[in-house]
């Protein structure tokens, strides 16, 4: 069976999680979200989740953590939150 990059990403994230190092997993996902928003500002949670290949609720959780750290912000457009990097 041939592994795709998505499979390898999932496996590497699972291995990080299995090593009981939650802080490292947090940093990896946060860095990936910041990178994604740097490439595609004003993204919805669904778009970010698809780009990172994680569950929508996982992306939402980490976006709110980054918001608390004042690294990202969102603006509400109807029912959708559009996320972008916090202006420094």
N, C-alpha and C positions, 0 to 999 in steps of 0.2 A: 504494500500500500504506500502511495506517495503522500507525504505530508505537505500541506500548503502552508503559506506563511501565517494564515489565520490559526491553523492547528498548532503551529509552533508557538505563536504568541499565547494562545490559551494554555498550552502545556507549561510554558515558562512562568506564566502568572500563577498557575496551580502549584508549581514547584515552589515558588516564593511563598505562597500561602501555606503549603504543607510544612515548610521549614519553621513555622510558628514565629515568623518575623513579620508581624502585621505592619510595623512602621515602615519596613522596606516596601511592602506592597502599596501602602498609602503613597509613598514617594513616587513609585513607578507610575501609578495611575494619575497622580497629580501632574507629573511631568508630561505625560501623554496628553492630558486634557489641555494643559497650557500650550503645548506644541500644536495641537489641533486648532485651538482658538487663535493662535498666531497665524496659522495658515488660512483659516476660515472664520473670521469674526462674525458675530451675529448669528450663531448657530443655535438651533433648538436642542433640547436634551436628546431627542430621538436621533438627530443628525450626529451629535457627539458620540452617543452610544454606538451607533452604526460604525462610525469611523474608528472607534477604539475596540470594536467587537466585544462589547460588554452589555450586560442587561441594562435596560433603561433605568431601572431603580438604582443600580450601582452607580451609573453616571450621575444621576440626580443627587445621590448621597455625597459623592465626592465634589460635585459642583458647589453644594451648600457648604461643605467644609472649606473649600477654596474661597467662597464668598466671606465666610467668617474671618479668614486670614487676610481679607481685602486684596486678593489676587485676581478675582474675577467679579464681574457685575452682570446684571441682567436688566432688560427693559421688557415690560409687559406689552405685548401687541395682541389685543383680543385675548384668546385663551392660551396663547403661546408666550413662553419666556424665551427671549433671544439673549444668549450669553456671549460675552466678550471679555477680553482682558481688561482689568482695572487700569484706568489711566493713572500714571504715576506723576 
